[in-house]
Amino acid sequence: MNAASVNILTHYFPDLTPEQQQQFARLAELYVEWNEKINVISRKDTENLMVNHLLHSIGIAKVVQFPAGTSVMDVGTGGGLPGLPLAILFPEVKFHLVDSIGKKIHVVEEIAHELKLQNVRASHTRAEQVHEKYDFIVSRAVARLATFYQWIQFSFKKESVPEQGLYYLKGGDLTEELAESGLVHQVYDLNQYFQEEFFETKKVVFVPQHPTA
């Protein structure tokens, strides 16, 4: 990936440091390399990696800023999305990336090592089996919200920081899914922040720590 490909990120996140820009460029290269060995992302998506995967992942940062010293669990991270891009963006925040597929966690560990991301650790496990507590939880369209929330409902620290909760990247018409969940929520349309066509139906769903209060 050449430096020009990172321009799409710096356009929307002008405060990226030169080091962060290098990390994002290298992250894109590593995904292309790893995708030759294991299907980390859709093969047809490789050309649109910066927008459809990296920019999409850090779209969460348009609706919440994780304070330094806080902790985030990325559930069902796959090859590290959205966790790795967010870890680059928030170097003072601790990220724990979990997935039930071991070979994908191996990719995450290798990429984190290559990028020298000291704030990332990865575990081959399910969210329900993780006993630590977190300030925030993120994920990218792993399951329907009602199902997903059952996995993570006990994973939050007790009252820790403002805006604590789940930030879930989803797409399409969520009316039925949100109603089915019965959870207090707020929906942010990413097309309010990004002009690319890819974001037309993409959203961040925020569910606060006490969503049934």
N, C-alpha and C positions, 0 to 999 in steps of 0.2 A: 504494500500500500504506500503510495507516495504522500507527501505532506499535503498535497491539494485535497486529498480525500478527507482529511481531518477538518478542512475548512467548514464543512457542514456543521460540525460540532462547535467550532469556535464562533460560528455565526450566531448560534443560539446560546452559547455559554462563553462569552467573551473573556471571562476571568480565568480560563484554563491556563495554567503555567506551561512554559515550554516542556517541562518534564512530563506533565500530564498529557500534552499533545503527543509526545513521543510514545508514551505508554498506550494511548488509544490507537495510534498507528500500528504499533507492534502487536497489540491485541488483535486487531483485524487480520494482520498477517498470520498470526498463530492460529486463528480460527480457520483460515483457508488451508493452512498446512495440516491441522488436525482433522479437518473435514475429509481429507484424502484417505485417512485411516479409519475414522469412525464418524458416523453421521451425527455430528454435533448440532448442525443447523441444516435446514433444507438445502439441498445442492443447488436448486434453482435460485436460491436467495443469496448466494455468495456475492454476486455483483452488487447487491443492494445492502450489503452487510452493515455499512456505516449508519444508514437510515433505519432499516427494518429491525436491527438488533441493538446496535450500540446507542444510537440516539433514542430509540424507543425505550431502552432500559433506563437511561438517565432522565427520561421524561418525568419520572417520579420526583426528581429534584425541582421540577417546576411547581410542585404543589406542597412540598415539605423540605425543610433543610434539617438534616440530622445534626444535632449539636455534637461538638467534639466530646469524646469520652463515652458516647452512648453505644449501644450494641444493637445489631440488626441480624435477624436470621432470614436467609433466603431459602424458601421451602420449594423443593422440586426444581432445583437450580439447573438441572440438565448439564450443559457444558459451561455453566457459570453466568447465566442471564436471569435476572438483571444484576446479580451480585457483584461480578467482577467490574463492570463499568462503573457501578456505584462506589465500589471500593477505591477505584482510581479517583473519582470525583471527591470523595470524602476520606482522605488519608488519615484523619484523626478519629475515625469511627471504626469499631471492631465489627467485622462481618463473619458470620458463620454460615457457610453454604452447605445445604444438605440435599441428598438425593438418594433414592433407593436403588439406583443403577450404578454399580461400582465402577464400570469402565468410564462413565461420564465424570465421576468424582476424580478419577485418575487424571483426566484431561484438565479439570479445574486446578488440581494440585500442581501439575506441570506448568500450566500457564501462570499461576500465581507466583511460582518459584522463578520462572523466566523474567517476569515483570518486577520481581523483588517487592511484591506486595506483602509487607509485614503485618498488615491488618486483616489478613484473610486466613481462615482455616476452613477445611472442607471435611465432611463426614459422610460415609456411606451408611445411611440410616434413614429412618422415617421420622417425620416431625413429632409424631406421638411418642417416640422413644427417646427424644431429647428432653432431659430434665432441667436444663438451664432455663433461665428466664431472660427475656429481651425487652428492650424499649420499643423496638419496631419489628414488624415482620413484613417482608416483601415477597412477591411471587409474580409469575407471568403465566396466567391462564392455564393452571394445572388441573383444576376441576371446577364444577359448579360451586358457587359461593357457599351455599348451605353446607355442602359436603366438606369443602376446604376449611371452613371455620371450625368445624368439629375437631379437625386435626390440631388446630393451633390455639384453641380457646384458653388453654391453661399455660400458654408459653410466655405470657407477658409478665414483666415485673409489676409489683404493686406500684400505684401512683408514682411515676418517675419523672416524666417530662411532658410538657404541653404537646398536643397533637400526637400523643402515643396511640399506636394501633396498627392496623393492617393497611398496607398500600398495595392494591392488587391490580395489575395490568390486565385489562380485558378489552374485547372488541365486539362490535355488533350491537344489536338491540338487546339490552339487558333488562328490560322492563319485567318480564316474567321471572327471570332468575333472581332479581333483587327482591321482588315481592315474595317469592317462594322462601327466601332466606329468613324473612322476618327480622332482619338486623337493621339497626340504625346505620345509616350510611350517607355518604356524600359522593357525588360523581363529578369528576373533572374531565372535560372533553379536551383531549390533547390537540385537537385542531384549533384550539384557542391559542396555543403556544407555538405550534409548528405548521408551516404552510404546505408541506409535502402531501401529496394525495394519499399516501400510505396511512396518514393519521386521521383521515376523514371520519372513521368510526371507532378510533382507538380512545380508550378511556383509562383513567386511574380511579378505582373505587376505594374510597377511604372508609374503613370501619373502625370506630373508636374502641378503646380497650373495653368499655362497658356498653356493648351494642344493644342491650335489651333493657337498659335503664329507662 
